[in-house]
Amino acid sequence: MVNPGAPYITLPLFLRKTLGLLSRYRIPYDAVVKMRMGEATYMLTHPDDIRHVLLGNPSNYEKTPNLTSAAGKLRAGSGLLTASGSEHRRQRRLLQPLFRSKAVARFSSVILQRLEVMFADWQHRAEVDLAQEMAQLAQSVIIGTVFGSAYRDENGQLAEAIHARRLYTQHIYHSRLPFRTRLPLPVVRNYRQALRFLDETIARETRVRRQNPGYRDDLLTLLIGLSYSDGSNMDDQMIRDEFLTLTSAGYETIGEALSWTLYLLMTHPEVADALRLAVDTATGDRSINADDLPRLDFVESVLRESIRLYPPTWVYVRVPTRADRLPSGANIPAGAKLYLCPYVMHRHPRYFPSAEEFVPARFAAGVGSSLRGVYFPFGDGAHTCIGEAFAIQQGVLVLASLAQRFRFDLLPGQAITPRAAITLSPRCGIRASIGSRKRMS
């Protein structure tokens, strides 16, 4: 049944102080919580209801209009991220083979190569902002994955353009200014320049590959070669739109997941020691490679537990196209806004005892299916993040490589707090001292 006990919360207040409000007002579990925001808005905290929306009746629940509307598609492209219904199913069937666990292993060399570049830079530094470093690493990896390991981002223009798009998206979602897409603000001007540069880059790289066919082990070449069931291929516009998705959703979340994991390891030295032991046992003194992944299950457990506490995608929004009755008994009107919040559900006391504690053992082998509707950092069902396997592989390889090479210590005087914007990021970064652990042979 609907729980009407939530406080009056205006949307701007919710956006600015979300996590504090969720903690302060102790959102009840196993309920449908009515959020008084001036429109029909509910937070679902019953696992059965969440499973119903994501798995049981997904065709009735669309993504937020911020993505699926004409304005959303103009900003984010008409690729998988913004597609719905039959359009989404067709595009996902086309792309899915590229993102299965075995398929994404081909990109491990890019991850390891970009790690070496970062390690070389760290040789001359005693302190780093790990949040910034992980964001830059993840961005570099996605650029190398899309265009190939040999691709060079001259003067960092591509990285700068991708970042400008991210800032503009934050502006759209969180600014309350009227006509905010038309105002002559720096964030708007930078976005327009960035989009022109991104369009020129993807058009040029696509043209080069079409004019010079031949195998290149990069994602763009693989995208060009995909065929729908009727034998047709994606045109240049569709490839461009999927590129926009990959260079936004494809790196932010894993960069933040790595940042939070390193923070938790620094504040839980016993887990950090156990992780180093697990990596040493799996690899000895040699460098990490993709063949080690099956033996790094504890590293994956550390990553998944970190994502439980600090899910980068901290909330999903779904809108029913038709009125529906949820398994809990609540009647939901068409057009209502439903919040499905991993940050809340990942702390459900029935499924996660001592929920605020960092306990990687929760994610021992076999855990997963019993937590559907409770643990969903990558979504679930038809709209599960298609890049989940790649994100987990990247996270494990990065954490294992860092454990081999370095020790980190959190610098004093910091208040590490999460900022709930489009994703869940450290509000003021995570500054740490770094030191070499041992020299690799």
Secondary structure, 3 states (H helix, E strand, C coil): CEECCCCECCHHHHHHHHHHHHHHCCCCCCCEEEEECCCEEEEECCHHHHHHHHHHCHHHEEECHHHHCHHHHHHHCCCCCCCCHHHHHHHHHHHHHHHCHHHHHHHHHHHHHHHHHHHHHHCCCCEEEHHHHHHHHHHHHHHHHHHCCCCCCHHHHHHHHHHHHHHHHHHHHHCCCCCCCCCCCHHHHHHHHHHHHHHHHHHHHHHHHHHCCCCCCCHHHHHHHCCCCCCCCCCHHHHHHHHHHHCCCCCHHHHHHHHHHHHHHHHCHHHHHHHHHHHHHHHCCCCCCHHHHHHCHHHHHHHHHHHHHCCCCCCEEEEECCCEECCCCCEECCCCEEEECHHHHCCCCCCCCCCCCCCHHHHCCCCCHHHCCCCCCCCCHHHCCCCHHHHHHHHHHHHHHHHHHEEEEECCCCCCCEEECCCEEECCCCEEEEEECCCCC
